[in-house]
Amino acid sequence: MGEHNEHYFSGEPTSDSRPRDYVFDGPAGPITVTSDSGVFSHGRLDKATALLIRNPEVAALVPASGDLVDLGCGAGPIALWLAALRPGCTVWAVDTNERALALTEANAARNNLANVKVAHPDDVPGDLHPAALVSNPPVRVGKEALHGMLRTWMDRLGPGAIAVLVVGRHLGADSLQSWLSAEGWPTRRLGSSGGFRLLAATVRPAED
């Protein structure tokens, strides 16, 4: 959550801009991220995202070709990591926060990652069927809104696609795992650390 009680998922943050840089180790070298107020994880790589990008099983699950989606990209650390990890893929960095989208676009250029496309959810092509979704989703939008968001995107994934999500245990990670499985997307836990769960949900291949 941003300053002055402003939600990081606000479409147009009104808090004063206070850019701050941080650096993390990417798959091909350091990645520099400019963050800002009004955007999730200002000034640092948050613990949940760090758990996701440092887990070797997550990297192994990400396909080497096709479209990838970072849903709720913030300033873009996951999207940038994906783009560096899989240079043959197009990474869609999706967010409703205009400041977040501008930051991610600038951060992609700064790190010479030309395979990142930033987009508001409404501007993602309707015929896009990503091979994977990798996300630290905005769980604070509330359970109903989160379920609606995930249902929309899970339905868009191609057959056999994978969704990797990192969610706080105290924010409903275990119930989310159960819900995803009950909705028809078998979900397993990849890891757990610091109160966060790494979940991997699979889209069943189309029947012959």
N, C-alpha and C positions, 0 to 999 in steps of 0.2 A: 504494500500500500504506500502511496506517495505521501508527500508532505501535506499538511493542512487537511488531513482526513480525506484527501482525494483518492479515489480508487485508481489503481494502476490500470484498470480496464476501462477507464473513462475514454470516450472517443476522442475528445479534444482536451487534453490536460490544460488547466489554467494556472497551475503553480509556476513560479518563476523558474526559468531554465538555469540549471546549475550543473553543467556537464562535468563528468569525472571519468577518467580512464582506468581500466584495469586490464591485466594481461593474464592469460592462462595458456597452458601447454596444449596445443592442438596436435592432430595426428601427423602433421608435416612441419611443425615448428610453432613458435609462439603466435597466439592470436590476440590482437589488441581490440578492446571493445570500449567505445565511448558510450557511457550511460548518462541518464539525466533524471531529474526529478519528474514525478508523474508517470514514471515507467518502472515496471517491476525490477527489483534488485539493482537499486541505484548504487553505483560505486564499488560493486564487488560481484564476484561470481557466487551466487547463492548455493547453499549446501545441497539442495535437491538436484539442481542442474549439474553440480560437480559430481554427485553420485552417478548420474546418468552417463555423462561423457567419459568418466574414468572406468566404467565397467567394461571389461573386454568382451563379455558376451553380447552386450548391446552392439558394439562395433561389428561383431561377427554376424549379427542378425540383419544388419542394414544391407539391402541388395546393392549390387554394383552398377545397376542400370535402372532407368525409369525415373519417375517423378517421386520426390520425397516431400513431406509436409512437416513443418514445425508449426503447430497450432498454438497461438498465444506466444509469439516469438519474442516479445519484449524488445530489448536492444539487440537481440540476435545471436547470443552465444551458441545455442543449439544449432541453429541454421548454419552458422559459420563453421561449426565443427563438422556438421554433415557435409557441407560443401567441400571442405578440405579432405575429409575422409573418403568421399566418393566423387571425384572430379568428373566422372562420366555421367553423373545424375544432375537433374535440375531440381534445385531445392526451393520450394515455395515457403516463404516466411510470411505467415498469416497472422494478422492482428486487427483489432478494431480501433486501436490507439494510434492516431495519426503521428504522434511524436515518436512512438516506437517504430513505426514503419520507416520514417525518415532516418532514424538512427541506424536501423538495420541496413538500409540501402547504403548509407555512408560508410558503415563498418565493413560491408562486403567490398566496397571499392577500395577502402584503406588496406584491406588484407589481400587484395588482388584475387578475389573470389568471384569470377564473372558468372558462375552458374547459380547464383542466388537471384530469385525473383521475389519482390515484396508485393503483398496484395492484401487489401481488405477482403474478408470472407466473401462478400457479394461480388467481388471482381475476379475471383478464381474461375477459370473456364468450366462450364457445366459438364463438359465431356471429359474432364480430367479424372483419371482413375489411378491414384498414386499406388506405388509399390510398397510404401511404408509411411507411417505417421510416427514421428518421434517428438514427444512433447512433455513439458512441465506445464500442465493445463491450469487455467485460471479457476481453481476450485472455489474461490471465494465469491464467484458469481452465484453460488447456491446450487443445491443438489439438482433441482428441476432444470435449471438453465444448463448446468454442466451435462446432465444426461441428454438433453436435447441436442446440445452441441456435439457430443461424442457420437450420438446415434446418427446424426447427419453425416459426419465425416467417416465413421466406420462403414456406413452404407456406400460411401463413394469409393472405398478402397477396392482394388482389384482382387480377384480370387487368389487365395494363398498369400495375400499381403499380411504384413505384421504391423501392429501398433505397440509402441513402447511408451509407457507413461510413468512418470515419477510423481508420487502423491504422498503427502504426509499421513502417517498413521492416525494422528489425532484429527485429521481433516477427512477421514472416511475412506482410507485406502482399501481396507479389508472389505468394506461393504461395496465399494466400487468394483473390486475384483469379482465379487459374487454377482453383482448386477450385470457386468459384461458377459460373464459366462452364461447367466440365465437368458440373456438377450440373443445368445447364439454365437458368441465369440469366445471360444475357450481361452481362458486367461490363467497364466501361471506367474508365480513370483520369481523374479530373477535374482533379487537380492534385497537386503534391508540394512540400513545404517542410519544412525543419528535421528531415528524417528521417522524415516522416509522409506517407502516401499517402491521397488522397481517392478512394474507389471508388464507382461508381454501378452497381448491379445492377438489371436490369429483369425483371419477370415478364411472360412472353409473353402476349398476349391470347388468350382462349379461342378455339379454332377453331370456325367456323360449323358 
